Amino acid sequence: MTWIHRITEKTTYRTIRNEKLEESLTVVDQGARVEVMENGIMGYAGTQDLSTEGIEHATTKARALAKASAKNSLFQFSDKIRPHAVGQYKSPIQKPIDSIGLDALMSLLTDCSKAMKASDEVVQRSAGVTIVETQIHSKGPGGHETVQDFSVISLNISATAQRGSEIQTRTLHGRSAGYQIGSELFSRHRLIPNCEMVGRQALELLSAENCPSDTLDLLVAPDQMYIQIHESIGHPLELDRILGDERNFAGWSFVQPEDFGKLQYGSSLMNITFDPTRFGELASYSFDDSGMKATKEFLIQEGKLVRALGGLESQERSGIPGVANFRSSSWNRAPIDRMANINLEAGASETEEMIQSMKKGLIVHSNRSWSIDDYRDKFQFGCEYGQWVEDGKIKKIVKNPNYRGRTLDFWRNLAMVGKDSETFGTLYCGKGEPSQIIRVGHSSPYCLFKNIEVFGGG
Amino acid sequence: MIWQSNIQDSFEKNTIEILKNLDSQFQLSFYLEAEASEFVRFSKSKVRQATAVDQAKVTLTLQSSKKISRICFPMTGQPDEDRKRFQVYFGKAKQELDQLPENPFPVSFPSTGTTYKKFEAQIPTAEFMIDKIKSDTQADDFVGYLASGPMIRAIKNSSGTNHWYSTDLYFVDYSMFEGKNAVTATVAGSNWSESDWQQSLNDSRTFLHQMRKPKKVLPKGDYKAYLAPSAFAELISTASWGGFSHAAYKQGQSGLRLLFDGAQKFSSLFTAVDNYELGLHQPFNALGEIVPTNLNLIKEGKGQKLIVSAKSANEYKVDSTGGDESESPKSLEILPGHLKREDLCKEIGTGLYLSNLHYVNWSDPKTARMTGMTRYACFWVENGDIIAPLQDMRFDVSLYDVFGNGLVHLTQFQETLVNNLTYESRGLGGKKLPGALVNGFKLTL
């Protein structure tokens, strides 16, 4: 049995720095991944030669690899790993990407750069966009055919302020402002005030105190929550990691196969979903690369682990319930279990109510550094901008806020969940051998955690 | 190999055709990156997935006196199809020139002549490796992958520069597990060496055997630590994200800023060179500049030279060092010291033997502070003897501390670590590093 996935992708990078052109690059990629199943194992071949001869040549290679692999294969799969599917997906855009001209876009970015100049001390002002347009057209036996079109824009807004040897950089949402969206994102009246805020806050950080070391309440903003979810929930729940495939590179997981349905991952306020249906989030789609229909599923419900991030191959190997997340980065890589949109469902608290509840605490915004062990347990995150809270009130801005902890302790200390979610994501989640980068989205409200170790720089 | 000659012929033919008709108001360059790779990933000593990939991409850069446009597009190796693509994307680049703002820092496309280097070797195929893993590791829990095949880098521009570099390379990057104990290794090169392969497997088994004791759980605190070359590489790789970049330095994004300001220094034992004589990377960049064979980045602990691209050279009015856009070292060598392998544990005395580190990132770039985790075969050493494997620990250290006053010794031996990153495509380059014995390695969690 043979499946062919034709993938076309155009990525444009446009950046203005200090009101001048910094970068303009268009990358066009086009190729096909041929998948051939022989004796219960798949062989893969990627080619950029899309002629009949090119596809035939790739098919021969994929078949040869499948046959060679069958001599010592990890698992003999059934044909259920590639369900029959017919359908389409299109990113929910209001205005096509090309409805803004190149000169108008560059002019807007130049104004964004200018807007960050809160003073002469804001010495670097970078305004950039990454625009990705992708089509994945999959065909397989028995009329299997899906076509999915994605329109993605990621904003890269950054201001660096300098006074003597003190240098601080503030960005718009830690470079996590990526969405499935059209050129409606390029709204001048929304972007310019955001850029002004970034420049202003970079300047504020120059005068800020270093974040003190303490153990206290931590209120995490959605643009930091996205990576907290990503690293300490998304990756450890990937079923191929749990099964050991990633042990040589990305790592294993502290989660064991027998934990599903039993492990109390976090407090009862914790509800985590795999949601490929969410409007505008980076990894929304209708089908994964196996053809499995993508639906919203709870991974963690009221704190209890209920489902894994595993596609049909991992589900068949393990017997653990999973989701439609078998995805490849492009035509030149085989699909593996990936995160997609992993979201923390909204709770009931107002942000102000959470701040008022903090006797002594820290609010952290916008990720700037991340690190976690290969079992996804001991983590440390750094943020761009901190706000120090005493007696329920924000008292001052602090620079270089960091925090560290252990995954289960941290999530079990989740004390309040905000009622308003915000959506972020990244184009650059890395995993796999050979390595792949893929787009993932994370929505979350503000969340309050108790007894967290925080510290500053220096 | 047919694929390679198809790509070469098509690239030659199509670039020549456009360059010979180029209007004199333009400068134009074509940079080719191509590979024909086989990847086989293994888990539990069996095949998980096998993939073959033929890919080639051309970055076309078109510059007029005031504008620059860049487009990257795929090649197939079929001259007629590629001819259409070269013409289409050249046309699009010209079109974009009219719409883009002025290029504030134009660079002259260099005229650096013609070179042609082609290295052919006996590299393992996917099928060979599938058989090898089946025959050699069935008693082990082997996980990792083979990446193997020819790689090409070439540049041709309107100033007459014409460089071609192709090489056959492979690596097997793997870990071996016993329960949760694990060791990791990479076997890499041009020609397959059966003895190197068997030696690597046996070394891994020996290390695993040493890990069978209960794990030592350490309290937080400062420890004397030996960083094996692979562990050293994790720190220096993270430092290389902008740390040696002239643009990053000027734009306030360098984590080694204080070193290059002269406000901080490493130990006089520490000398770092971007050394292209190691032969790990092609000797030209995407613009066609020939890179110097040796660039002293850190000399005897003092920041010496930053890597400068042609664009930075123009912007900041300094000389280019042939750096590419990332301005990161491609072939970094840390010069060795005097500590002999047989004296390692004795010199550690009581402390940490760290084979590998994991997921290193800045915790405070200003003070060159980094955090990360211990991983794989890391041991507790007491009175010169390896006592027990370590429970994984988080660290948080300033490079100015551990490579400054904290640096006790560098080893006499170095290890060459090839670039084994395969995001989107296989990379060239690598590092040659000694091990480092340091004081004050801070464990935090």
Interface residues (C-beta under 8 A of the other chain):
Chain A: I16 K20 L21 S24 L25 T26 V27 V28 D29 Q30 G31 I41 M42 G43 Y44 A45 G46 T47 Q48 D49 L50 S51 G54 A58 K61 A62 A64 L65 A66 A68 S69 K71 N72 S73 L74 G101 L102 D103 M106 T110 V123 Q124 T160 Q162 S165 E166 I167 T169 L243 G244 D245 R247 N248 F249 G251 W252 S329 S330 N332 R333 A334 I336 R368 S369 W370 S371 I372 D373 D374 Y375 K378 Q380 G382 N400 N402 R404 G405 R406 G430 E433 P434 S435 Q436 I437 G456 G457 G458
Chain B: S37 E38 F39 V40 R41 S43 K44 S45 K46 V47 R48 Q49 A50 T51 A52 V53 D54 Q55 A56 K57 I68 S69 R70 I71 C72 F73 P74 M75 T76 G77 Q78 E81 Y89 K92 E96 Q99 L100 P101 E102 N103 P104 A126 E127 I130 D131 I133 K134 V143 G144 Y145 A147 D173 Y174 S175 F177 K180 A182 T184 Q251 G252 Q253 R257 L258 D261 A263 H358 Y359 V360 N361 W362 S363 D364 K366 T367 R369 T371 G372 M373 R375 D392 M393 R394 D396 L421 T422 Y423 E424 S425 R426 T444 L445
